[in-house]
Amino acid sequence: MSLPDAAVAALEVFQQAPGWEQRARLLMQWGERLPALDEADKIEANRVLGCESQVWLVARLHEGRWQFAAASDARLIRGLVALLLARVNGLTAQQLQEVDLADWFSQLGLSRQLSPSRSNGLNAVLQRMSELAL
């Protein structure tokens, strides 16, 4: 499966980062660039369950491809979610089902820095995306 343009760009940037400190800085920058979610969308119905941090997720279908928007109250999670959105935005429902979260963060060089709770939270976000796309 070919990657969306934003995912290719993310891979290029993160794979060029020489170490964890640079990747951590990039992660924060990606989180800061995440478009703000409308306050009206920060409602309980859009909250992702299974995350220790607050994460809200909204989805829109445009010409058969899914576009997600998200927000989080935690800086690191915001960065991780931004990278997840780069990977999944523009995919069809079928392609979304095939996303391997662990492989994606491994390619970015971030898998070792994902604590079990963060990994579970990101899996919960991906699971919610799949549910919304059904």
C-alpha positions in Angstrom: 0.0 0.0 0.0 1.4 3.4 -0.9 1.7 6.0 1.8 -0.1 9.3 1.7 2.1 12.3 0.8 2.1 13.6 4.4 3.3 10.2 5.7 6.1 10.1 3.2 7.2 13.6 4.3 7.1 12.6 7.9 9.2 9.5 7.2 11.8 11.6 5.4 12.1 14.1 8.2 12.2 11.6 11.1 14.5 9.1 9.4 17.0 12.0 8.9 17.0 12.9 12.6 20.2 11.6 14.1 18.9 10.8 17.5 16.1 10.7 20.0 16.5 14.3 21.1 16.0 15.5 17.5 13.0 13.2 17.0 11.5 14.4 20.3 11.8 18.0 19.1 10.3 17.0 15.7 7.4 15.2 17.6 6.6 18.4 19.5 6.7 20.5 16.3 4.3 18.1 14.6 2.0 18.4 17.6 2.2 22.2 17.4 1.2 22.1 13.7 -1.8 20.0 14.4 -4.8 22.2 13.3 -6.9 23.2 16.3 -10.1 21.3 16.8 -13.2 23.4 17.1 -14.3 23.7 20.7 -17.7 22.5 19.6 -16.1 19.2 18.6 -14.5 18.7 22.0 -17.5 16.8 23.3 -17.8 13.5 25.1 -19.1 11.8 22.0 -15.8 12.6 20.2 -13.6 11.6 23.1 -11.5 8.5 22.5 -11.9 6.0 25.3 -8.8 4.1 26.3 -6.4 7.1 26.4 -4.9 8.3 29.6 -4.8 11.8 28.1 -7.8 13.5 26.7 -8.0 12.9 22.9 -10.9 14.0 20.7 -11.4 12.7 17.2 -13.7 13.7 14.4 -14.0 12.1 11.0 -15.3 13.2 7.6 -15.7 11.2 4.5 -14.7 13.1 1.3 -15.1 11.3 -2.1 -14.6 7.9 -0.5 -11.5 8.9 1.5 -11.4 9.6 5.2 -10.1 12.8 6.8 -9.6 12.9 10.5 -9.0 15.8 12.9 -8.0 15.4 16.5 -6.9 17.2 19.5 -5.2 16.3 22.8 -4.4 18.0 26.1 -1.0 16.4 26.2 1.9 17.7 24.0 3.6 14.4 23.3 0.3 12.7 22.5 -0.6 15.6 20.2 2.6 15.0 18.3 2.0 11.2 18.1 -1.6 11.8 17.0 -0.4 14.3 14.3 1.9 11.6 12.9 -0.9 9.1 13.0 -3.1 11.5 11.1 -0.3 12.0 8.5 -0.4 8.2 8.0 -4.2 7.7 7.7 -5.7 10.9 6.3 -6.8 10.3 2.7 -7.2 6.5 3.1 -10.3 4.5 2.2 -12.0 2.5 4.9 -10.4 -0.7 3.6 -6.9 0.9 3.6 -7.5 2.1 7.1 -8.1 -1.4 8.3 -4.7 -2.4 7.0 -2.6 0.2 8.9 0.0 -1.3 11.2 0.5 1.2 14.0 3.6 -0.5 15.5 5.3 -0.7 12.1 4.5 3.0 11.3 6.1 4.2 14.6 9.0 1.8 14.1 9.7 3.3 10.7 9.6 6.8 12.2 12.2 5.6 14.9 9.7 6.3 17.7 8.6 2.8 18.8 11.0 2.4 21.6 9.9 5.7 23.1 6.2 4.6 23.2 5.3 3.5 26.7 2.7 0.7 26.9 0.1 3.2 28.0 0.9 5.6 25.0 0.9 2.6 22.6 -2.5 1.5 24.0 -3.8 5.0 23.7 -2.7 5.3 20.0 -4.2 1.9 19.3 -7.5 3.1 20.8 -7.4 6.2 18.5 -6.7 3.9 15.4 -9.5 1.6 16.6 -11.9 4.5 16.9 -10.9 5.7 13.4 -11.8 2.2 12.0 -15.1 2.2 13.9 -16.0 5.7 12.4 -15.1 4.5 8.9 -17.4 1.5 9.0 
